[in-house]
Amino acid sequence: MKKRKNIIKIAIDSPAASGAGTLSKAISKQYNLLALDTGKAYRLIALYKIKFPKKFNLNFLKKKINKLNIKDLNKKELLSDEVGMIASVIAKKKSIRNLVHNFQKNLAYNPPKKYSGSCLDGRDITYNILPDADFKFFITANLKTRALRRYKELKKLNKNITYKEVLKSIKIRDKNDFERKISPLKKTKDSLLINTTNLNKRACFLKIKKIIDRKLKINGNL
């Protein structure tokens, strides 16, 4: 695979509802980067499983992934708790991970020319998808804070769900993400830990921006 040279590469790993997606978008806008929430690819596959149960197999997915567009990952349907639960189970399968892995890696190293680089967030980005990233972050928050964030997000979408249901869902997803045998969620030694429990979106963004600006300035890119 060919790789674009002299681009900024940012890798973010995080458990569910840590705020990484929001931060990734803000960072990408600031530095003109392609923002890719890699978990959305698994959510889209989960949605396929719900919508096309009879057609759902590896060949069907290969065709879908080959035609996958970034816009496909912005569907509101992907935010449902049901889709999230199925996605965390699907992500354990090696055959599916290989499909998504190639899609993610290609976008990470070859973002459209209008972008100065890429910013990916997910579960195995720092050591699997972008091991040579210029910046690596592990973003987290305590369980109750993450569950409350996701609950509020779902309520805005008029989802009929309780906080307890969301809390239970987040616990299960954490277990699936941290304990799966293939590409589990983990903090690498070279990833900077950012705990967002007591930080608002703006404070988180400014904290990360300061870190990125410092290194870019040292390297003469700012």
N, C-alpha and C positions, 0 to 999 in steps of 0.2 A: 504493500500500500504506500503510495506517494504521500508525503507530508509537506504541507505549506511551511515555509521557513519564516523565521522572525515574527511569530505570532505569540500573543499572550494566552497562556493556558492555565485555567483555574479549576481545581478539583475540590468538590465539597461532598463530604459524606455526612449522613445524619439519620437518626431514627425518625419515625413518622411524626409529623406535626411539630417539628422543631423550629420551623420558620425558615428553613434553608431555601425553599422555593422562592419565597418573597425576596430574600436577600440576594439570591442568584440573579433575579430579574433586575433588581436595583443596581447591582454591581455591573451587570452586562450593559445596562443603559449608560452608566457612568463612563465605561471604557470602550463602548462600541463593540461588544462581544456577542457572539451567538449564545443565547441562553437555552440550555437543554435540561429539562427536568427528566432525567433518564427513567425515573419510576413510572412516568406517564406511558412509556412504551409497554411496560408490563400491565398497566391498567387498561390500555387499549386492547391488548391480547385477552385480558379478562373479560372485557366488554364483548369481544368477538365470541368468547365461549358462552356467554349468556345469550347473545343474539343468534348465534349460528351453532347450536349444540350438535346438530347432525353433520355439519360440514367440518367441524373443528378437528383438525389433525395437522401434522407437521407440514405437509405439502400446501395445505390451505394457508397456513401461516407464512410460509416462505413467499408466496405470491403477494400476500398482504404487506409484508415487511419490505419487499422490493419496491412496492409502490408507495410506501409510507412517506408522508409529507409532514413537515413540522406543524402545519395547521391542524392536522388530524389529532395532534396531542393536546389541543386546546378545547376539546369538547367538554361541555359542562357535565355530561353523563359520567365522565371519568372520576369525578369527585365523590361519587356515592360511596358509602361505607361498604356496601356489598361488593362493589368492584375492587375496593382496596383490599378486602379480605381475600378474595379470589386471587388477586395479583400477588399477594405475599406467598401464597401456596404455589402458584405457577412459577414464581421466581426460583423455586428450588430445583426445577427440572433443567438438567444440563443442556438438552437439545434446544430448549426455548432460550436459555441464557446465551447460547452460542449465536443464535439468530440476532438477538437484540444487541449482543456485544459488538458484532461487526457493524451494525447500523450506528451505534453510539460512537464507536472508535473512528469511523469515517468522518462523522460530523465534527468530532473533537479536533482531529488533525487537519481536516479540510473544510473549514467553514466557508460559506459563500464569500467571495472576494470583497464584498462591501463591509465585512466585519474585520476587526483587527485581531480577532482570536476567538476563543470559546470559553464558556463557563458552564461546567456540567455539575449537577448535583444528583446524588443518588445514594447507593449503599456500598458500592465497591469501586468508586471512581478513583480514589487516591492511590490504590495499589493495583488495580486491574485494568481500568479503561485509560487513565491518564497517569501512569506511574512517574513520568518525567514532567509533571505539571510544574509551572513556575511558582504556583501558590497552592498550598493544600490546607484545607480547614475541616475540622470535625465539629459540627454545630449540634448542640443538644440543649435540652431543658428537662426539668423533672417531669415525671409521668403525669401528675395531675394538671400541671400547666399545659402540657401538650394535648391532653384529652379535652381540656376546656377550650383551647384554641380551635381544635377540630370540631367540637360541638357547636361553637358559635358560627364557624364557617358553614356547617351543614344546615343550621337553622336559617341562615341567610338565604339558603337555596330552598327554603320551605320544606326541608326534610323532616318527616315525622319520626324523631328519634330522641332518646333521653341521654343525659350526660353519663349515666351508669353504663348504658349500652356502648357508648363511644369509648369509655374508659376500659371496658372489657375488651373491646376490639383492638385498642392500642396495645394492651398487654399481650394479646395473642400475636399481633403483628411484630412486636418487639422480639418475642420468643422465636418466631419464624425467621426474622432477619438476622438475629445474633447467633442462632444455633444451627442454621442450615449448613450443610457440609460444603456446598459449592458457593464460593464468593460470599461469605458471611459479612455482615456489617461489623466493622472493627475500626478502632482508631490506630492509625499507623504512627510510628515514632516521629516521622517528619511532618505530621499534621498538627496545626495549631488548634487547640481546643477553645471553642467559643461557647460559653454557657449563656443562653438567652432567657433563662427563667425570670430574671429581674430586670431585663432590658427591653425597651420598646423597639420597634422596627428601625426608627431613626438612629437610636444609639448603637444598635448592632451594625448598621450600615457604616456609620462613621468610624467605628472601631476597626472594621475590616478595611475600609478605604485608607485609613491612616497607615496600616501595615503594607498595603499594596503600593501606595504612593511612595513610601520610604524606599522600598526595594527598586521600584521603577526609576526613582531619582538617582539612586546609587548606580544603577546600570545605564543611566543616560537615556532612558526611554520616556522621561517626563520633563 
